[in-house]
Amino acid sequence: INSNNNNNGFKGDEFDFRASKTWMHNKNRTESMDFEETESVMWRKHQLRRFFQDRGHWWTTARKTTAWKWILIILTGIIIGLMGYFVQYFTYVLTDYKFNVVDDFIGRGLWANAFFSFVFICLFYALLAGVLCWYEPLAAGSGIPEIKAYLNGINLNKLVRIRVLIAKVIGMCLSCSASLPIGKEGPMIHAGSIVGAAVSQGKTITLGFDTSWTKFQDLRNDRSKRDFVTFGAAAG
């Protein structure tokens, strides 16, 4: 912003301040992620205190953090596996109901009813999936381009939130059951990434749940979150 220009009746630093304040309060702004640790004075004192606490001990803070990461990685894989089973089972239930209705009409020789019931159920499933995408736009599509951008350092707002996961999983089941020419592979990558992000941070804003900061202090940064998003995408 050029402080020498007269914009909206404000001049110089006054306009700079108001423009910066407006930008900071813009919830839709896109920022880059910080993959490097901020070496502040407090950060150096914290690392120095850890160094002296670990002297003479085999079970150091670094080894604790590494073991904790492996536990969370295994937990991420288990959760994503259970989520995949749920998607497969729920899709089977919806599809089985649709074909049972159609088979019942065919068995009674009502071919027109069978055709229109098949079309109506497919449209109903697709409509519900569309409503979920309208409610949570980030749940639309495969999510792979967004995850690629996220891993490359673009901090897309709300991309890895739990409510996006809920809309994604349910919408995935409905879309596949609606006989649309799509699959579960892409959405599962996005869903797995959200699980990885949630597990690594130990909290969720949507559900209002937060664990101890002490246990997750080494993981609540952009670098560790990116790593777990990668693990979740691979598992998905």
Secondary structure, DSSP 8 states (H G I E B T S, - for coil): --TTS-BTTB-HHHHHHHHHHHHHT-TT--EE---S----HHHHHHHHHHHHHHTT-SS-HHHHHHHHHHHHHHHHHHHHHHHHHHHHHHHHHHHHHHHHHHHHHHHTT-HHHHHHHHHHHHHHHHHHHHHHHHHSGGGSS--HHHHHHHHTTEE-TTTT-HHHHHHHHHHHHHHHHTT-S--SHHHHHHHHHHHHHHHHHTEETTTTEE--HHHHTTTSSHHHHHHHHHHHHHH-
